[in-house]
Amino acid sequence: MYGLVMQMRRSCVSIPSNIAEGYGRNSTDDYLRFIRISIGYLYEIQTQLEIAFSLKYLSKEEFANIYELSREIERMLSSLHKSIRKS
């Protein structure tokens, strides 16, 4: 459980960190690439949530609530990626 929690924390920190790094590169292509990397970390978190649920570290309600929050972040990141790509 400790290893799973630590990996999830690292992944959670990596999402905004990659967005900030991409923005700081002053290149639209780099920014888009780092947003895609952030989305990858989000998918990693979603997988880790499923593992935690399978191992019974989370109740069904906890899993559903957290997973839905992660889906909202996924939608926001996808919208950000699309809006930057269009501009």
HUCOR-V564562 format. One line per field, one symbol per residue. ss: DSSP state (~ for helix, > for strand, _ for the rest). phi: phi as a letter, one per 40 degrees, with the letter a starting at -180 (. if undefined). psi: psi as a letter, one per 40 degrees, with the letter a starting at -180 (. if undefined). A space follows every 10 residues. Layout:
BEGIN
ss: ???
phi: ???
psi: ???
END
This chain:
BEGIN
ss: _~~~~~~~~~ ~~~~~~~~~~ ~~~~___~~~ ~~~~~~~~~~ ~~~~~~~~~~ ~~~~_____~ ~~~~~~~~~~ ~~~~~~~~~~ ~~~~~~_
phi: .dcccccccc cccccccccc cccccfaccc dccccccccc cccccccccc cccccgcbcc ccdccccccc cccdcccccc ccccccc
psi: dddddddddd ddddcddddd dddeefhddd dddddddddd dddddddddd ddddefeiid dddddddddd dddddddddd dddddd.
END
